[in-house]
Amino acid sequence: MSSSPSPLPASHELYSIFDKRQIFLIVVIVSTAATFSGFASNIYFPALPTIAKDIDVSVELINLSVTVYLVFQGIAPSLWGPISDVKGRRVAYCCTFLVFFGACIGLAESKNYATLMVLRCVQGSGSASTIAIGSGVIGDITTRESRGGYMGIFQAGLLVPVAVGPVIGGALAGSLGWKSIFWFLTIYCGVFLLVLILLLPETLRSIVANGGRTPSNLWERYPLSNYQKTTKLRWSPETAPTELASPKRIDIIGPFRILISKQAAPIIFYLAIYYAVWQMSITAMSSLFSDRYGLSETQIGLTFIANGMGSMVGTLITGKILDIDYRRLKTKYATPSPESDIEVGNNIPDSSSTDSGFPLEKARLRLVPIFSFLQCISITVFGWTIQQHVHIAVPIICTFITGWTAISTQSFVMTYLVDIFPDRSAAASASLNLARCFCAAGGTSFVMPMVNTIGVGWAFTICVAAQVIALLGAGVQWKFAGAWRSEAEGREREDVSPK
């Protein structure tokens, strides 16, 4: 049995009491939680033609079930994100998974189009919030120096379903019928909910500070907390902060305020367009590969692997790049702490959050133009190679590049928003989710009619034109957001200062 860790000097307060092993476990849990959003969406794509035939409606109408799912995927985090920022992460997680669990059972028993549409809305409401809540957890326990890498792991878990979901969905739909997809999700959700209740600690800083305080509410505690006592960090419960932030009210419109704020609106607009085009391409894949190349459900599922693998590889590499860029720039703007060698990076106090003039946009958004250009090229080639009936390997390779670039830009932007809204990290993530899901919902609703009207090549060329215009938002963010952020922080300091 390990000896009790010696406490830190009072002058050196840990940002988080969790050591690297424990942080990694927490990130794995929230990353697994985020897979439900991707699974509920991507496992469904290969079965779209089959579902349309089974319930006797057109593929275009079934595509609307993707659209309504994305709409509610965008709306729901605007409720659950603020709740998790006030009432705690565990409470929000448990509620969302119970909603998702019930919706999956209903979908597995659905027999008509109306039931399918309604329950897909409910399912989207339950699954989407896992992303916003997970971003909040990572913001709670990590500092800016290490946040990019952990956010990369989180995004990788989010993207596992993009790679394997369609394969599982195609295999289940082809062998056991499309309803077996939802029974699979029901079982997966039930098992994971039990794991989450047992293992995930409450991390909300207004409740547990840096993790060293025991929550007063029994619901906020977790049964298997013994691993927290095996920490390798030098702390003790007596050194935990004695004062917590004042309790906040649940601010339902908080994500909407972030969405329209100068500090965030340009970059959110940029990402929403790029995410929408990505979703349009993978939504159209099932029908295009079925009609143009004559693939079966199982074969269609296999074509999604490239997109998923590109997404997973991209986010892991991007997370490391974010950490390297941040540390490189911080050395120019901050003096290292003399005690910085007593811990491993993550738990050094996050002093940079108050550094005046630190170029956060350069640290987080430097590679946005490069990845944007690559995504535009891949989308263009994807559309025209299908139009010209080029060998299927070419558009599949394009989906690998699109997945890599799309999720890399998403990692840049999500990490950046958590950085600039540290006390509202879940709400900030919810605002991003709201914009990207609404844009994706609109895009997926008309992508196939547009393809059928003007052809695949021209349809995706128009999408690329929209992406080029959206890149102006990233340019505005790069040039002006730092000054806007400093002005907002100055006003906040004036508001809280004694009159």
C-alpha positions as CSV (number, residue, x, y, z in Angstrom):
1,M,0.0,0.0,0.0
2,S,1.4,3.4,-1.0
3,S,2.2,5.9,1.6
4,S,0.2,9.1,2.0
5,P,1.3,11.9,-0.3
6,S,2.9,14.8,1.5
7,P,1.0,18.0,1.1
8,L,2.1,20.8,-1.1
9,P,3.2,24.1,0.3
10,A,0.2,26.4,0.9
11,S,1.6,28.8,-1.7
12,H,1.4,26.2,-4.4
13,E,-2.2,25.1,-5.0
14,L,-2.7,22.3,-7.5
15,Y,-5.1,23.1,-10.4
16,S,-6.3,19.5,-10.1
17,I,-5.6,16.8,-7.5
18,F,-5.9,14.1,-10.1
19,D,-2.6,12.7,-11.3
20,K,-1.9,11.6,-14.9
21,R,-3.3,8.1,-14.5
22,Q,-6.5,9.3,-13.0
23,I,-6.9,12.1,-15.5
24,F,-6.4,9.6,-18.3
25,L,-9.1,7.3,-16.8
26,I,-11.5,10.2,-16.5
27,V,-10.8,11.2,-20.1
28,V,-11.4,7.7,-21.3
29,I,-14.7,7.5,-19.5
30,V,-16.0,10.8,-20.9
31,S,-14.5,9.9,-24.3
32,T,-16.5,6.6,-24.2
33,A,-19.6,8.6,-23.3
34,A,-19.1,10.7,-26.4
35,T,-19.2,7.7,-28.6
36,F,-23.0,7.5,-28.1
37,S,-23.5,10.6,-30.2
38,G,-21.5,9.2,-33.1
39,F,-22.9,5.7,-32.8
40,A,-26.5,6.8,-32.9
41,S,-25.8,8.8,-36.0
42,N,-23.3,6.8,-38.0
43,I,-24.5,3.3,-37.2
44,Y,-27.7,4.3,-38.9
45,F,-26.3,5.4,-42.3
46,P,-25.8,2.1,-44.1
47,A,-29.4,1.1,-43.2
48,L,-31.1,4.1,-44.7
49,P,-32.1,2.4,-48.0
50,T,-33.3,-0.7,-46.2
51,I,-35.4,1.3,-43.7
52,A,-37.0,3.3,-46.5
53,K,-38.0,0.1,-48.2
54,D,-39.2,-1.6,-45.1
55,I,-41.6,1.2,-44.0
56,D,-42.5,2.1,-47.6
57,V,-41.2,5.7,-47.8
58,S,-38.7,7.4,-50.0
59,V,-35.0,7.7,-49.2
60,E,-35.4,11.5,-49.1
61,L,-38.0,11.1,-46.3
62,I,-35.7,8.8,-44.4
63,N,-32.9,11.3,-44.8
64,L,-35.1,13.7,-42.9
65,S,-34.8,11.5,-39.9
66,V,-31.1,12.3,-40.0
67,T,-32.0,16.0,-40.3
68,V,-34.3,16.0,-37.2
69,Y,-31.7,14.0,-35.3
70,L,-29.2,16.7,-36.0
71,V,-31.6,19.5,-35.1
72,F,-32.2,18.0,-31.6
73,Q,-28.6,17.2,-31.3
74,G,-28.0,20.9,-31.7
75,I,-30.7,22.0,-29.3
76,A,-30.3,19.6,-26.4
77,P,-26.8,20.6,-25.3
78,S,-28.0,24.1,-24.8
79,L,-30.1,22.8,-22.0
80,W,-27.9,20.0,-20.6
81,G,-24.6,22.1,-20.9
82,P,-25.7,24.9,-18.5
83,I,-27.2,22.3,-16.2
84,S,-23.9,20.5,-16.0
85,D,-22.1,23.8,-15.4
86,V,-24.3,24.4,-12.3
87,K,-25.6,21.1,-10.9
88,G,-22.6,18.9,-11.8
89,R,-21.4,16.6,-14.5
90,R,-22.6,13.4,-13.0
91,V,-26.2,14.5,-12.7
92,A,-26.3,15.7,-16.3
93,Y,-24.7,12.6,-17.6
94,C,-27.1,10.2,-15.9
95,C,-30.1,12.1,-17.0
96,T,-29.0,12.2,-20.7
97,F,-28.2,8.5,-20.8
98,L,-31.6,7.6,-19.3
99,V,-33.3,9.6,-22.1
100,F,-31.1,7.9,-24.7
101,F,-31.8,4.4,-23.2
102,G,-35.6,4.9,-23.4
103,A,-35.4,6.2,-27.0
104,C,-33.4,3.2,-28.2
105,I,-35.9,0.8,-26.8
106,G,-38.7,2.7,-28.5
107,L,-36.9,2.8,-31.8
108,A,-36.2,-1.0,-31.7
109,E,-40.0,-1.5,-31.4
110,S,-41.1,1.2,-33.9
111,K,-43.3,0.2,-36.8
112,N,-44.0,3.3,-38.8
113,Y,-42.4,6.5,-40.0
114,A,-44.0,8.9,-37.5
115,T,-42.7,6.9,-34.5
116,L,-39.3,6.7,-36.1
117,M,-39.1,10.5,-36.5
118,V,-40.3,11.3,-33.0
119,L,-38.0,8.9,-31.3
120,R,-35.0,9.9,-33.3
121,C,-35.6,13.4,-32.0
122,V,-35.7,12.0,-28.4
123,Q,-32.6,10.0,-29.1
124,G,-30.7,13.0,-30.4
125,S,-31.7,14.9,-27.2
126,G,-30.1,12.2,-25.1
127,S,-26.9,11.5,-27.0
128,A,-25.7,14.9,-28.2
129,S,-25.1,16.4,-24.7
130,T,-22.3,13.9,-24.0
131,I,-20.0,16.1,-26.1
132,A,-20.7,19.3,-24.2
133,I,-20.6,17.7,-20.8
134,G,-17.3,15.8,-21.7
135,S,-15.7,19.1,-22.8
136,G,-16.7,20.6,-19.5
137,V,-15.1,17.7,-17.6
138,I,-11.8,18.1,-19.5
139,G,-11.9,21.9,-18.8
140,D,-12.4,21.1,-15.1
141,I,-9.3,18.9,-14.7
142,T,-6.8,20.2,-17.2
143,T,-4.8,23.4,-17.8
144,R,-4.2,25.0,-21.2
145,E,-0.7,23.4,-21.4
146,S,-2.1,19.9,-21.6
147,R,-5.7,20.4,-22.7
148,G,-5.1,20.0,-26.4
149,G,-3.7,16.5,-26.0
150,Y,-6.5,15.4,-23.7
151,M,-9.0,17.0,-26.0
152,G,-7.5,15.0,-28.8
153,I,-8.1,11.7,-26.9
154,F,-11.7,12.9,-26.1
155,Q,-12.3,13.6,-29.8
156,A,-10.8,10.3,-30.8
157,G,-13.3,8.5,-28.7
158,L,-16.0,10.6,-30.2
159,L,-14.8,9.5,-33.6
160,V,-14.6,5.7,-33.1
161,P,-18.2,5.3,-34.1
162,V,-17.4,7.2,-37.4
163,A,-15.0,4.3,-38.2
164,V,-16.8,1.3,-36.8
165,G,-20.4,2.4,-36.5
166,P,-21.3,2.0,-40.2
167,V,-19.6,-1.4,-40.3
168,I,-21.6,-2.6,-37.3
169,G,-24.8,-1.0,-38.6
170,G,-24.3,-2.5,-42.1
171,A,-23.6,-6.0,-40.6
172,L,-26.6,-5.8,-38.2
173,A,-29.0,-4.5,-40.8
174,G,-27.9,-7.1,-43.3
175,S,-28.1,-10.1,-41.0
176,L,-30.6,-9.4,-38.2
177,G,-32.6,-6.5,-39.7
178,W,-32.3,-2.7,-39.1
179,K,-34.1,-2.8,-35.7
180,S,-31.2,-4.8,-34.2
181,I,-29.2,-1.6,-34.5
182,F,-31.2,0.0,-31.8
183,W,-31.2,-3.1,-29.6
184,F,-27.4,-3.0,-29.8
185,L,-27.4,0.6,-28.7
186,T,-29.8,-0.2,-25.8
187,I,-27.5,-2.9,-24.4
188,Y,-24.4,-0.7,-24.9
189,C,-26.0,2.3,-23.1
190,G,-27.2,0.2,-20.2
191,V,-23.8,-1.3,-19.5
192,F,-22.0,2.0,-19.8
193,L,-24.4,3.9,-17.6
194,L,-23.5,1.4,-14.8
195,V,-19.8,2.0,-15.4
196,L,-20.2,5.7,-15.4
197,I,-22.2,5.8,-12.1
198,L,-19.5,3.7,-10.4
199,L,-16.3,5.3,-11.7
200,L,-16.8,8.9,-12.8
201,P,-16.0,11.5,-10.1
202,E,-17.7,14.8,-9.9
203,T,-15.3,17.4,-11.4
204,L,-17.3,20.6,-11.5
205,R,-15.0,23.2,-9.8
206,S,-17.9,25.1,-8.1
207,I,-18.8,21.8,-6.3
208,V,-15.4,20.1,-5.6
209,A,-12.9,22.9,-6.3
210,N,-9.7,21.1,-7.6
211,G,-11.2,17.8,-6.7
212,G,-10.0,17.8,-3.1
213,R,-13.4,18.6,-1.6
214,T,-16.0,15.9,-0.9
215,P,-19.4,16.8,-2.5
216,S,-22.1,17.4,0.0
217,N,-24.8,15.8,-2.1
218,L,-24.8,12.0,-2.1
219,W,-25.8,12.0,-5.8
220,E,-22.5,13.8,-6.6
221,R,-20.3,11.2,-5.0
222,Y,-19.2,8.0,-6.8
223,P,-18.8,4.5,-5.2
224,L,-15.4,3.5,-6.4
225,S,-13.5,6.5,-5.2
226,N,-10.6,4.5,-3.7
227,Y,-8.3,5.0,-6.7
228,Q,-8.3,8.8,-5.9
229,K,-6.5,7.9,-2.7
230,T,-3.6,6.3,-4.6
231,T,-2.6,9.6,-6.3
232,K,1.1,10.2,-6.8
233,L,0.6,14.0,-6.3
234,R,1.7,15.6,-3.1
235,W,-1.6,16.9,-1.6
236,S,-3.9,16.1,1.3
237,P,-7.6,17.0,1.9
238,E,-6.4,19.7,4.3
239,T,-4.8,21.6,1.5
240,A,-7.9,21.6,-0.7
241,P,-9.3,25.1,-1.4
242,T,-11.7,26.2,1.4
243,E,-13.7,28.6,-0.7
244,L,-15.7,27.7,-3.7
245,A,-17.1,30.0,-6.4
246,S,-20.6,31.3,-5.6
247,P,-23.4,29.0,-6.8
248,K,-24.5,29.9,-10.3
249,R,-28.0,29.9,-11.7
250,I,-28.8,27.6,-14.6
251,D,-28.4,29.9,-17.6
252,I,-30.4,28.3,-20.5
253,I,-29.7,31.1,-22.9
254,G,-26.0,31.2,-22.0
255,P,-25.0,29.1,-25.1
256,F,-27.0,31.4,-27.3
257,R,-25.2,34.5,-25.9
258,I,-21.8,32.8,-26.6
259,L,-23.0,31.9,-30.0
260,I,-23.6,35.6,-31.0
261,S,-20.7,37.1,-29.0
262,K,-17.9,38.8,-30.9
263,Q,-15.4,36.6,-29.1
264,A,-16.8,33.4,-30.6
265,A,-19.3,34.0,-33.4
266,P,-16.8,34.2,-36.3
267,I,-15.0,31.0,-35.6
268,I,-18.2,29.1,-34.7
269,F,-19.7,30.2,-38.1
270,Y,-16.6,29.0,-39.9
271,L,-16.7,25.6,-38.2
272,A,-20.5,25.1,-38.6
273,I,-20.1,25.4,-42.4
274,Y,-17.2,23.0,-42.6
275,Y,-18.9,20.5,-40.3
276,A,-22.1,20.7,-42.4
277,V,-20.3,19.9,-45.7
278,W,-18.6,16.9,-44.0
279,Q,-21.9,15.6,-42.8
280,M,-23.5,16.1,-46.2
281,S,-20.8,14.0,-47.8
282,I,-21.1,11.1,-45.5
283,T,-24.9,11.3,-45.5
284,A,-24.9,11.0,-49.3
285,M,-22.4,8.2,-49.4
286,S,-24.9,5.4,-48.7
287,S,-27.2,6.3,-51.6
288,L,-24.4,7.3,-54.0
289,F,-22.4,4.2,-53.4
290,S,-25.5,2.0,-53.6
291,D,-26.8,3.6,-56.8
292,R,-23.5,4.3,-58.7
293,Y,-21.4,1.3,-57.6
294,G,-24.1,-1.3,-56.7
295,L,-22.8,-2.0,-53.2
296,S,-24.6,-4.0,-50.6
297,E,-25.4,-2.8,-47.0
298,T,-22.3,-4.6,-45.6
299,Q,-20.1,-3.2,-48.3
300,I,-21.5,0.3,-47.8
301,G,-20.7,0.0,-44.1
302,L,-17.1,-0.9,-45.0
303,T,-16.7,2.2,-47.1
304,F,-17.1,4.4,-44.0
305,I,-14.0,3.0,-42.3
306,A,-11.7,5.4,-44.2
307,N,-13.6,8.4,-43.0
308,G,-13.5,7.2,-39.4
309,M,-9.8,6.3,-39.5
310,G,-8.9,9.7,-40.9
311,S,-10.9,11.4,-38.2
312,M,-9.3,9.3,-35.4
313,V,-5.7,9.7,-36.6
314,G,-6.2,13.4,-37.2
315,T,-7.5,14.3,-33.8
316,L,-4.8,12.4,-31.9
317,I,-2.0,14.2,-33.9
318,T,-3.8,17.5,-33.7
319,G,-4.1,17.3,-30.0
320,K,-0.3,17.0,-29.6
321,I,0.2,19.9,-32.0
322,L,-2.0,22.1,-30.0
323,D,0.0,21.4,-26.8
324,I,3.3,22.0,-28.6
325,D,2.1,25.3,-30.1
326,Y,0.7,26.5,-26.8
327,R,3.9,25.7,-24.8
328,R,6.1,27.2,-27.5
329,L,4.2,30.5,-27.4
330,K,3.8,30.6,-23.6
331,T,7.6,30.6,-23.1
332,K,7.6,34.0,-24.8
333,Y,4.8,35.4,-22.6
334,A,5.1,33.8,-19.2
335,T,7.9,33.3,-16.7
336,P,8.2,29.6,-15.6
337,S,7.3,28.9,-12.0
338,P,10.2,28.0,-9.8
339,E,8.1,25.1,-8.5
340,S,7.1,23.9,-12.0
341,D,9.2,20.8,-11.8
342,I,7.3,19.3,-8.8
343,E,4.5,18.1,-11.0
344,V,3.9,16.9,-14.5
345,G,2.6,19.8,-16.5
346,N,-1.1,19.4,-16.0
347,N,-1.3,20.4,-12.4
348,I,0.8,23.6,-12.4
349,P,-1.6,26.5,-11.7
350,D,-3.2,27.8,-14.9
351,S,-1.6,31.2,-14.6
352,S,-1.7,31.7,-18.4
353,S,-5.5,32.2,-18.2
354,T,-4.8,35.7,-16.8
355,D,-1.8,36.5,-18.9
356,S,-2.3,39.9,-20.6
357,G,-1.7,39.9,-24.3
358,F,-1.1,36.2,-24.7
359,P,-1.9,35.4,-28.4
360,L,-4.3,32.5,-27.8
361,E,-5.6,32.7,-31.3
362,K,-2.1,32.0,-32.7
363,A,-1.6,29.1,-30.2
364,R,-4.9,27.4,-31.2
365,L,-5.8,28.4,-34.7
366,R,-2.5,28.6,-36.6
367,L,-3.2,25.5,-38.8
368,V,-6.8,26.3,-39.6
369,P,-6.1,27.6,-43.2
370,I,-4.0,24.5,-44.1
371,F,-6.6,22.0,-43.0
372,S,-9.4,24.0,-44.5
373,F,-7.7,24.0,-47.9
374,L,-7.1,20.3,-47.8
375,Q,-10.8,19.6,-46.9
376,C,-12.0,21.8,-49.8
377,I,-9.7,19.8,-52.2
378,S,-11.0,16.4,-50.9
379,I,-14.6,17.4,-51.1
380,T,-14.2,18.6,-54.7
381,V,-12.4,15.4,-55.8
382,F,-15.0,13.3,-53.9
383,G,-17.9,14.8,-55.9
384,W,-16.3,14.8,-59.3
385,T,-14.9,11.3,-59.1
386,I,-18.3,9.9,-58.3
387,Q,-19.8,12.0,-61.1
388,Q,-17.3,10.6,-63.6
389,H,-17.7,7.1,-62.1
390,V,-13.9,6.8,-61.3
391,H,-12.8,3.7,-59.4
392,I,-14.4,3.7,-55.9
393,A,-11.0,3.7,-54.2
394,V,-10.6,7.4,-55.1
395,P,-13.7,8.8,-53.4
396,I,-13.0,6.5,-50.4
397,I,-9.5,8.0,-50.1
398,C,-11.1,11.4,-50.2
399,T,-13.3,10.5,-47.3
400,F,-10.2,9.7,-45.3
401,I,-8.7,13.2,-46.0
402,T,-12.1,14.9,-45.3
403,G,-12.5,13.1,-42.0
404,W,-8.9,14.0,-40.9
405,T,-9.2,17.7,-41.8
406,A,-12.8,18.1,-40.6
407,I,-12.2,16.7,-37.1
408,S,-8.8,18.5,-36.8
409,T,-10.4,21.9,-37.3
410,Q,-13.1,20.9,-34.8
411,S,-10.4,20.0,-32.3
412,F,-8.8,23.4,-32.8
413,V,-12.0,25.3,-32.3
414,M,-13.4,23.3,-29.4
415,T,-10.2,23.6,-27.4
416,Y,-10.0,27.3,-28.2
417,L,-13.6,27.9,-26.9
418,V,-12.9,25.9,-23.7
419,D,-9.9,28.1,-23.2
420,I,-11.7,31.4,-23.6
421,F,-14.8,30.4,-21.6
422,P,-13.2,28.3,-18.7
423,D,-16.1,28.9,-16.3
424,R,-18.7,28.0,-18.9
425,S,-16.9,25.3,-20.8
426,A,-20.0,23.1,-21.3
427,A,-22.1,26.0,-22.4
428,A,-19.4,27.1,-24.9
429,S,-19.2,23.6,-26.3
430,A,-23.0,23.6,-26.5
431,S,-23.0,26.8,-28.5
432,L,-20.6,25.3,-31.0
433,N,-22.7,22.1,-31.2
434,L,-25.9,24.2,-31.7
435,A,-24.4,26.0,-34.8
436,R,-22.8,23.0,-36.4
437,C,-25.8,20.7,-36.0
438,F,-28.3,23.2,-37.3
439,C,-26.1,23.8,-40.4
440,A,-25.6,20.1,-40.8
441,A,-29.4,19.5,-40.5
442,G,-30.1,22.0,-43.2
443,G,-27.3,20.6,-45.4
444,T,-28.3,16.9,-45.1
445,S,-32.0,17.8,-45.8
446,F,-31.2,19.1,-49.3
447,V,-28.0,17.3,-50.3
448,M,-29.7,14.5,-52.2
449,P,-32.2,16.7,-54.0
450,M,-29.3,19.0,-55.0
451,V,-27.3,16.0,-56.2
452,N,-30.3,14.7,-58.2
453,T,-30.9,18.1,-59.8
454,I,-27.4,19.3,-60.8
455,G,-25.2,16.2,-60.3
456,V,-22.8,15.1,-57.7
457,G,-19.8,17.1,-58.9
458,W,-21.5,20.5,-59.1
459,A,-23.4,19.9,-55.8
460,F,-20.2,19.5,-53.9
461,T,-18.5,22.3,-55.8
462,I,-21.2,24.6,-54.5
463,C,-20.4,23.2,-51.0
464,V,-16.8,24.1,-51.4
465,A,-17.7,27.6,-52.5
466,A,-19.6,28.0,-49.2
467,Q,-16.5,26.7,-47.3
468,V,-14.2,29.3,-49.0
469,I,-16.6,32.1,-47.9
470,A,-16.8,30.6,-44.3
471,L,-13.0,30.8,-44.0
472,L,-13.4,34.6,-43.7
473,G,-14.9,33.9,-40.3
474,A,-11.6,32.3,-39.2
475,G,-9.7,35.3,-40.6
476,V,-11.8,37.7,-38.6
477,Q,-11.3,35.6,-35.4
478,W,-7.5,35.6,-35.9
479,K,-7.2,39.3,-36.5
480,F,-9.7,40.8,-34.1
481,A,-10.8,38.3,-31.4
482,G,-7.8,38.9,-29.1
483,A,-8.7,42.6,-28.7
484,W,-12.4,41.8,-28.3
485,R,-11.6,39.2,-25.6
486,S,-9.4,41.7,-23.7
487,E,-12.2,44.3,-23.8
488,A,-14.7,41.7,-22.5
489,E,-12.4,40.6,-19.7
490,G,-11.9,44.3,-18.7
491,R,-15.6,44.9,-18.5
492,E,-16.0,41.8,-16.3
493,R,-13.3,43.0,-13.9
494,E,-15.0,46.4,-13.7
495,D,-18.4,44.7,-12.9
496,V,-17.0,42.6,-10.1
497,S,-14.7,45.3,-8.6
498,P,-16.1,47.2,-5.5
499,K,-17.8,50.4,-6.4
